[in-house]
């Protein structure tokens, strides 16, 4: 009896292990963006692009070899860690099921002592990589967008706003032969402002890092500021997305829930106002309940109740001409 029980438990263990292995391998390949880039050898495994192949839909079958849309997915995690599975892989599965080439970006974060501009370097490198290799993936290089959650929402918004003013790749000696501007951006329950009143301070600290002295520090080092996280207002303004919207900002899909307990809802309200003031093509979708961190997990309350990806996001992508 004991031997039978042991065999049963062992079988269960192997079945669970195999299922987890399969789930981990649901992407088709891993792309190491810094491979072969001089001076970035130590960053090789910190920055990874996970590719989920697009499922060929009926409409694509009818359109022959028409080039596809691509989406780069930036999970959240307060710029300290990343919700790769909950926000990254769940979102990639949905996009790939809709015939979109999906890429989840593991970008560098504060947990490993990576601060700005490392995160923007990673995303700009991902955009450049896809545009340079568009033929390999069957991608329309003019239909490459970014979706980000929480701190990832801040990152994709930053990519849209800073595309022409902050070419971080040039500082690494990389010539950007293609545009670094995403064709559309989709911040979901995003971190927006760096201001003290409603800013998400953990994300701010992880993004901006240690500032002890100089023009970016209010007071510099002191016994009351031993970690050096007090930033000048001008420095906070530079990374507050509602204060840096350019005239050529790409179209924006913005979504947030009023009951968000992590990133205060007013963050998205301020970004919506800034986009409106600049007459930027955008859609601001709000729900009274849904919280934070849901990504596109099928079991989440907001997906089961509101179906925001099918009801709001997909029609918007059709409206701006990014999908059929």
PyMOL commands that set and color helices and strands:
alter all, ss='L'
color gray80, all
select helices_A, chain A and resi 2-24+41-43+58-62+84-97+110-112+118-132+134-137+151-162+170-172+201-208+223-225+233-238+241-243+266-277+301-306+308-319
alter helices_A, ss='H'
color red, helices_A
select strands_A, chain A and resi 29-32+48-52+68-74+101-106+139-149+184-188+251-257+282-287
alter strands_A, ss='S'
color yellow, strands_A
deselect
rebuild
show_as cartoon
